[in-house]
Amino acid sequence: MTPGTFTKVAFDPFESVPEEPGAAKSDPIMTIDVVTRRFGGLLAVSVDHLEIQRGVITALIGPNGAGKTTLFNVLTGFDQANSGTWTFEDQYLNGEVSHAVARRGVVRTFQLTKALARMSVIDNMKLGATKQVGENFFRSFMRPVWRDQERQIETRADELLERFNLARMRDTFAGELSGGQRKLLEMARALMVQPKLIMLDEPMAGVNPALAETIIGHVAELRDEGLTVLFVEHDMDVVRTISDWVVVMSEGQIIAEGRHASIVANPLVIDAYLGAHHVTPLDRKEQERQLAEAEAAIVSEEAGHESE
């Protein structure tokens, strides 16, 4: 993957933003304050303050178990926070259920895709549209009331399937799609909501390099069309290629924010991923101690084999 393949934002909204946790942004679309989520004695999320800049691609990274997906679940109504508030376009979302959050313009995808396997691709797409008149029990019996809207929804669904190169799979059961195709379907279905903020949980996980490149192109297009993108990703090549800003989580907390170049050189980030001993040179005495332990382990293992 070649850095620079995809253009970044034409202007620089982060020109005067300090590269530190909780940094204030010029035009935040979402603001998070003192949000916590506990599971028994485990504090999975503890975010003091975080602002998501409008109209850019923000990567949310961190080691496994950092709390990234849990934070996604809380912000989108799939889980409930123990405390804290968060706003989207200055409207509070805490306490809202997932479908209400989606109607506000915030949608998310999942690391494990949620396509309905026994429904066709086109029906999966149409299911994603909001404010459908025909969903009302009594109006559903009056076809003229919802027929025109149904046609408009199907037309938009077909346009999105064409855009994501899934048109040929239109009438195929979603369960017959490959893992990568299901990722594309989930992104396309999310756009049926016509969101303002789209949150992608590891969109490139488990897909081949060629399809990953395609997905990256789609993500960049979303930003270029004015959407705000927040995505979780472990592949730093992907983060470097398309992210405008990077937020780092570790043990539930935001430990760093900034551009990719500063993030990868941040000692706190290196420590979170590798552990402090990887960034602190060992003195001679410690090197000799570890070498002696390794040699003793080898001798013990060989003695065990000889006794068998």
One Martini backbone bead per residue (centre of mass of N, CA, C, O) as a GRO file, in nm:
protein
  308
    1MET     BB    1   0.094   0.037   0.025
    2THR     BB    2   0.067   0.375  -0.078
    3PRO     BB    3   0.141   0.658   0.030
    4GLY     BB    4  -0.079   0.907  -0.112
    5THR     BB    5  -0.307   0.783  -0.288
    6PHE     BB    6  -0.479   0.951  -0.091
    7THR     BB    7  -0.636   1.223  -0.019
    8LYS     BB    8  -0.653   1.482   0.176
    9VAL     BB    9  -0.749   1.742   0.310
   10ALA     BB   10  -0.756   2.058   0.176
   11PHE     BB   11  -0.758   2.136   0.461
   12ASP     BB   12  -0.639   2.236   0.803
   13PRO     BB   13  -0.797   2.169   1.108
   14PHE     BB   14  -0.499   2.108   1.276
   15GLU     BB   15  -0.299   2.348   1.287
   16SER     BB   16  -0.386   2.447   1.610
   17VAL     BB   17  -0.370   2.158   1.729
   18PRO     BB   18  -0.295   1.988   1.990
   19GLU     BB   19  -0.093   1.694   2.060
   20GLU     BB   20  -0.340   1.586   2.274
   21PRO     BB   21  -0.538   1.484   2.503
   22GLY     BB   22  -0.844   1.648   2.448
   23ALA     BB   23  -0.840   1.819   2.211
   24ALA     BB   24  -0.944   2.097   2.063
   25LYS     BB   25  -1.168   2.173   1.807
   26SER     BB   26  -1.304   2.367   1.555
   27ASP     BB   27  -1.539   2.125   1.451
   28PRO     BB   28  -1.723   1.938   1.631
   29ILE     BB   29  -1.951   1.661   1.603
   30MET     BB   30  -1.820   1.517   1.862
   31THR     BB   31  -1.869   1.494   2.226
   32ILE     BB   32  -1.677   1.369   2.509
   33ASP     BB   33  -1.774   1.317   2.868
   34VAL     BB   34  -1.701   1.123   3.119
   35VAL     BB   35  -1.677   0.818   3.008
   36THR     BB   36  -1.810   0.509   3.139
   37ARG     BB   37  -1.725   0.141   3.154
   38ARG     BB   38  -1.843  -0.138   3.333
   39PHE     BB   39  -1.729  -0.483   3.431
   40GLY     BB   40  -1.755  -0.483   3.722
   41GLY     BB   41  -1.412  -0.442   3.798
   42LEU     BB   42  -1.398  -0.338   3.501
   43LEU     BB   43  -1.246  -0.066   3.329
   44ALA     BB   44  -1.302  -0.019   2.991
   45VAL     BB   45  -1.402   0.292   3.014
   46SER     BB   46  -1.212   0.627   3.034
   47VAL     BB   47  -1.333   0.929   2.911
   48ASP     BB   48  -1.288   1.257   2.956
   49HIS     BB   49  -1.197   1.379   2.653
   50LEU     BB   50  -1.356   1.408   2.319
   51GLU     BB   51  -1.298   1.515   1.978
   52ILE     BB   52  -1.472   1.513   1.662
   53GLN     BB   53  -1.397   1.602   1.359
   54ARG     BB   54  -1.527   1.745   1.095
   55GLY     BB   55  -1.469   1.603   0.773
   56VAL     BB   56  -1.293   1.353   0.870
   57ILE     BB   57  -1.035   1.110   0.937
   58THR     BB   58  -1.055   0.900   1.221
   59ALA     BB   59  -0.835   0.715   1.413
   60LEU     BB   60  -0.878   0.421   1.623
   61ILE     BB   61  -0.632   0.310   1.845
   62GLY     BB   62  -0.500  -0.002   1.983
   63PRO     BB   63  -0.480  -0.244   2.174
   64ASN     BB   64  -0.595  -0.513   2.283
   65GLY     BB   65  -0.842  -0.413   2.515
   66ALA     BB   66  -0.874  -0.086   2.514
   67GLY     BB   67  -1.202  -0.005   2.423
   68LYS     BB   68  -1.308   0.061   2.134
   69THR     BB   69  -1.573  -0.104   2.094
   70THR     BB   70  -1.709  -0.012   2.352
   71LEU     BB   71  -1.725   0.282   2.270
   72PHE     BB   72  -1.896   0.238   2.021
   73ASN     BB   73  -2.138   0.108   2.166
   74VAL     BB   74  -2.207   0.351   2.342
   75LEU     BB   75  -2.236   0.581   2.119
   76THR     BB   76  -2.467   0.383   1.953
   77GLY     BB   77  -2.661   0.215   2.170
   78PHE     BB   78  -2.542  -0.095   2.235
   79ASP     BB   79  -2.465   0.052   2.503
   80GLN     BB   80  -2.417   0.141   2.850
   81ALA     BB   81  -2.327   0.380   3.044
   82ASN     BB   82  -2.231   0.473   3.372
   83SER     BB   83  -2.113   0.751   3.257
   84GLY     BB   84  -2.182   1.044   3.105
   85THR     BB   85  -2.137   1.241   2.798
   86TRP     BB   86  -2.278   1.294   2.458
   87THR     BB   87  -2.246   1.466   2.142
   88PHE     BB   88  -2.443   1.552   1.841
   89GLU     BB   89  -2.469   1.840   1.726
   90ASP     BB   90  -2.547   1.935   2.035
   91GLN     BB   91  -2.681   1.650   2.093
   92TYR     BB   92  -2.788   1.427   2.304
   93LEU     BB   93  -2.716   1.056   2.331
   94ASN     BB   94  -2.751   0.973   2.601
   95GLY     BB   95  -2.988   0.697   2.621
   96GLU     BB   96  -2.994   0.612   2.339
   97VAL     BB   97  -3.090   0.414   2.102
   98SER     BB   98  -2.972   0.288   1.814
   99HIS     BB   99  -3.202   0.383   1.616
  100ALA     BB  100  -3.195   0.680   1.714
  101VAL     BB  101  -2.904   0.738   1.638
  102ALA     BB  102  -2.937   0.685   1.334
  103ARG     BB  103  -3.149   0.913   1.287
  104ARG     BB  104  -2.933   1.140   1.361
  105GLY     BB  105  -2.653   1.028   1.185
  106VAL     BB  106  -2.540   0.757   1.336
  107VAL     BB  107  -2.325   0.504   1.212
  108ARG     BB  108  -2.240   0.145   1.213
  109THR     BB  109  -2.004  -0.102   1.211
  110PHE     BB  110  -1.872  -0.438   1.212
  111GLN     BB  111  -1.641  -0.673   1.247
  112LEU     BB  112  -1.893  -0.853   1.257
  113THR     BB  113  -2.111  -0.904   1.044
  114LYS     BB  114  -2.490  -0.815   1.000
  115ALA     BB  115  -2.602  -0.983   0.790
  116LEU     BB  116  -2.889  -1.122   0.641
  117ALA     BB  117  -2.855  -1.432   0.514
  118ARG     BB  118  -3.184  -1.488   0.419
  119MET     BB  119  -3.136  -1.233   0.257
  120SER     BB  120  -3.110  -1.030   0.024
  121VAL     BB  121  -2.922  -0.776  -0.073
  122ILE     BB  122  -3.152  -0.574  -0.138
  123ASP     BB  123  -3.305  -0.617   0.134
  124ASN     BB  124  -3.081  -0.523   0.315
  125MET     BB  125  -3.077  -0.238   0.204
  126LYS     BB  126  -3.378  -0.154   0.254
  127LEU     BB  127  -3.364  -0.195   0.565
  128GLY     BB  128  -3.175   0.070   0.614
  129ALA     BB  129  -3.401   0.249   0.580
  130THR     BB  130  -3.561   0.532   0.687
  131LYS     BB  131  -3.880   0.635   0.728
  132GLN     BB  132  -4.093   0.411   0.663
  133VAL     BB  133  -4.422   0.403   0.597
  134GLY     BB  134  -4.470   0.078   0.574
  135GLU     BB  135  -4.403   0.014   0.888
  136ASN     BB  136  -4.680   0.069   0.939
  137PHE     BB  137  -4.935  -0.131   1.000
  138PHE     BB  138  -5.173   0.022   0.853
  139ARG     BB  139  -5.013   0.133   0.600
  140SER     BB  140  -4.929  -0.147   0.479
  141PHE     BB  141  -5.228  -0.180   0.339
  142MET     BB  142  -5.147   0.096   0.171
  143ARG     BB  143  -4.979   0.102  -0.107
  144PRO     BB  144  -4.998   0.402  -0.224
  145VAL     BB  145  -4.848   0.535   0.022
  146TRP     BB  146  -4.549   0.354  -0.025
  147ARG     BB  147  -4.462   0.304  -0.323
  148ASP     BB  148  -4.277   0.549  -0.398
  149GLN     BB  149  -4.075   0.512  -0.170
  150GLU     BB  150  -3.986   0.226  -0.248
  151ARG     BB  151  -3.860   0.309  -0.518
  152GLN     BB  152  -3.650   0.506  -0.404
  153ILE     BB  153  -3.505   0.301  -0.227
  154GLU     BB  154  -3.426   0.102  -0.454
  155THR     BB  155  -3.263   0.301  -0.621
  156ARG     BB  156  -3.052   0.364  -0.404
  157ALA     BB  157  -2.958   0.076  -0.362
  158ASP     BB  158  -2.855   0.029  -0.652
  159GLU     BB  159  -2.646   0.257  -0.654
  160LEU     BB  160  -2.474   0.140  -0.418
  161LEU     BB  161  -2.414  -0.136  -0.543
  162GLU     BB  162  -2.260  -0.019  -0.781
  163ARG     BB  163  -2.043   0.134  -0.620
  164PHE     BB  164  -1.967  -0.157  -0.457
  165ASN     BB  165  -1.974  -0.399  -0.659
  166LEU     BB  166  -2.293  -0.556  -0.611
  167ALA     BB  167  -2.502  -0.584  -0.843
  168ARG     BB  168  -2.464  -0.893  -0.922
  169MET     BB  169  -2.576  -0.963  -0.607
  170ARG     BB  170  -2.868  -0.861  -0.555
  171ASP     BB  171  -3.027  -1.170  -0.544
  172THR     BB  172  -2.847  -1.265  -0.327
  173PHE     BB  173  -2.763  -1.412  -0.062
  174ALA     BB  174  -2.580  -1.288   0.194
  175GLY     BB  175  -2.456  -1.573   0.286
  176GLU     BB  176  -2.290  -1.599  -0.007
  177LEU     BB  177  -2.089  -1.408   0.072
  178SER     BB  178  -1.810  -1.282   0.128
  179GLY     BB  179  -1.644  -1.121   0.366
  180GLY     BB  180  -1.581  -0.870   0.192
  181GLN     BB  181  -1.870  -0.830   0.077
  182ARG     BB  182  -2.002  -0.782   0.355
  183LYS     BB  183  -1.851  -0.524   0.414
  184LEU     BB  184  -1.969  -0.368   0.175
  185LEU     BB  185  -2.265  -0.403   0.249
  186GLU     BB  186  -2.252  -0.258   0.524
  187MET     BB  187  -2.167   0.014   0.411
  188ALA     BB  188  -2.401   0.054   0.215
  189ARG     BB  189  -2.630   0.030   0.427
  190ALA     BB  190  -2.540   0.273   0.600
  191LEU     BB  191  -2.602   0.484   0.362
  192MET     BB  192  -2.916   0.465   0.371
  193VAL     BB  193  -2.930   0.679   0.615
  194GLN     BB  194  -2.769   0.931   0.561
  195PRO     BB  195  -2.513   1.016   0.709
  196LYS     BB  196  -2.261   1.209   0.902
  197LEU     BB  197  -2.164   0.958   1.079
  198ILE     BB  198  -1.912   0.704   1.041
  199MET     BB  199  -1.857   0.381   1.204
  200LEU     BB  200  -1.565   0.172   1.179
  201ASP     BB  201  -1.506  -0.174   1.258
  202GLU     BB  202  -1.269  -0.307   1.108
  203PRO     BB  203  -1.298  -0.303   0.771
  204MET     BB  204  -1.017  -0.485   0.700
  205ALA     BB  205  -1.089  -0.741   0.835
  206GLY     BB  206  -1.032  -1.038   0.655
  207VAL     BB  207  -0.913  -0.913   0.393
  208ASN     BB  208  -0.786  -0.872   0.105
  209PRO     BB  209  -0.572  -0.648  -0.035
  210ALA     BB  210  -0.751  -0.561  -0.273
  211LEU     BB  211  -1.010  -0.503  -0.104
  212ALA     BB  212  -0.882  -0.308   0.093
  213GLU     BB  213  -0.825  -0.091  -0.119
  214THR     BB  214  -1.122  -0.046  -0.187
  215ILE     BB  215  -1.219   0.040   0.094
  216ILE     BB  216  -1.033   0.282   0.121
  217GLY     BB  217  -1.157   0.435  -0.115
  218HIS     BB  218  -1.439   0.461   0.011
  219VAL     BB  219  -1.358   0.617   0.263
  220ALA     BB  220  -1.241   0.863   0.115
  221GLU     BB  221  -1.506   0.938  -0.030
  222LEU     BB  222  -1.674   1.007   0.215
  223ARG     BB  223  -1.503   1.251   0.297
  224ASP     BB  224  -1.527   1.401   0.016
  225GLU     BB  225  -1.859   1.417   0.068
  226GLY     BB  226  -1.869   1.515   0.400
  227LEU     BB  227  -1.805   1.298   0.582
  228THR     BB  228  -1.763   1.142   0.889
  229VAL     BB  229  -1.478   0.944   1.008
  230LEU     BB  230  -1.469   0.656   1.230
  231PHE     BB  231  -1.192   0.424   1.289
  232VAL     BB  232  -1.096   0.098   1.339
  233GLU     BB  233  -0.738   0.002   1.354
  234HIS     BB  234  -0.431  -0.207   1.309
  235ASP     BB  235  -0.329  -0.102   1.039
  236MET     BB  236  -0.081   0.133   0.988
  237ASP     BB  237  -0.096   0.170   0.683
  238VAL     BB  238  -0.387   0.263   0.679
  239VAL     BB  239  -0.362   0.499   0.872
  240ARG     BB  240  -0.147   0.652   0.707
  241THR     BB  241  -0.307   0.682   0.434
  242ILE     BB  242  -0.615   0.816   0.549
  243SER     BB  243  -0.557   0.967   0.799
  244ASP     BB  244  -0.586   1.285   0.972
  245TRP     BB  245  -0.634   1.144   1.259
  246VAL     BB  246  -0.517   1.024   1.587
  247VAL     BB  247  -0.642   0.788   1.828
  248VAL     BB  248  -0.540   0.665   2.155
  249MET     BB  249  -0.587   0.356   2.324
  250SER     BB  250  -0.557   0.255   2.683
  251GLU     BB  251  -0.721   0.111   2.921
  252GLY     BB  252  -0.978   0.315   2.827
  253GLN     BB  253  -0.783   0.545   2.742
  254ILE     BB  254  -0.665   0.852   2.640
  255ILE     BB  255  -0.311   0.895   2.542
  256ALA     BB  256  -0.347   1.006   2.233
  257GLU     BB  257  -0.291   1.271   1.984
  258GLY     BB  258  -0.263   1.295   1.618
  259ARG     BB  259  -0.050   1.251   1.395
  260HIS     BB  260   0.106   0.987   1.271
  261ALA     BB  261   0.406   1.074   1.314
  262SER     BB  262   0.372   1.131   1.625
  263ILE     BB  263   0.248   0.865   1.726
  264VAL     BB  264   0.485   0.659   1.646
  265ALA     BB  265   0.687   0.845   1.852
  266ASN     BB  266   0.527   0.787   2.106
  267PRO     BB  267   0.606   0.652   2.408
  268LEU     BB  268   0.316   0.577   2.506
  269VAL     BB  269   0.244   0.408   2.257
  270ILE     BB  270   0.476   0.209   2.264
  271ASP     BB  271   0.414   0.105   2.546
  272ALA     BB  272   0.122   0.000   2.490
  273TYR     BB  273   0.220  -0.213   2.269
  274LEU     BB  274   0.516  -0.326   2.408
  275GLY     BB  275   0.633  -0.200   2.649
  276ALA     BB  276   0.874  -0.058   2.842
  277HIS     BB  277   1.116  -0.263   2.778
  278HIS     BB  278   1.134  -0.179   2.465
  279VAL     BB  279   1.235   0.140   2.534
  280THR     BB  280   1.442   0.024   2.749
  281PRO     BB  281   1.751  -0.019   2.798
  282LEU     BB  282   1.961  -0.265   2.883
  283ASP     BB  283   2.166  -0.359   3.107
  284ARG     BB  284   2.415  -0.577   3.158
  285LYS     BB  285   2.294  -0.725   3.402
  286GLU     BB  286   2.016  -0.786   3.269
  287GLN     BB  287   2.121  -0.942   3.028
  288GLU     BB  288   2.259  -1.170   3.193
  289ARG     BB  289   2.005  -1.267   3.338
  290GLN     BB  290   1.836  -1.344   3.087
  291LEU     BB  291   2.045  -1.540   2.969
  292ALA     BB  292   2.051  -1.737   3.210
  293GLU     BB  293   1.753  -1.815   3.196
  294ALA     BB  294   1.758  -1.929   2.909
  295GLU     BB  295   1.974  -2.148   2.958
  296ALA     BB  296   1.823  -2.296   3.187
  297ALA     BB  297   1.576  -2.373   3.015
  298ILE     BB  298   1.729  -2.546   2.809
  299VAL     BB  299   1.853  -2.751   3.001
  300SER     BB  300   1.585  -2.851   3.121
  301GLU     BB  301   1.463  -2.951   2.854
  302GLU     BB  302   1.687  -3.157   2.781
  303ALA     BB  303   1.660  -3.329   3.039
  304GLY     BB  304   1.369  -3.414   2.986
  305HIS     BB  305   1.423  -3.569   2.718
  306GLU     BB  306   1.633  -3.780   2.835
  307SER     BB  307   1.415  -3.910   3.047
  308GLU     BB  308   1.208  -4.033   2.818
   0.00000   0.00000   0.00000
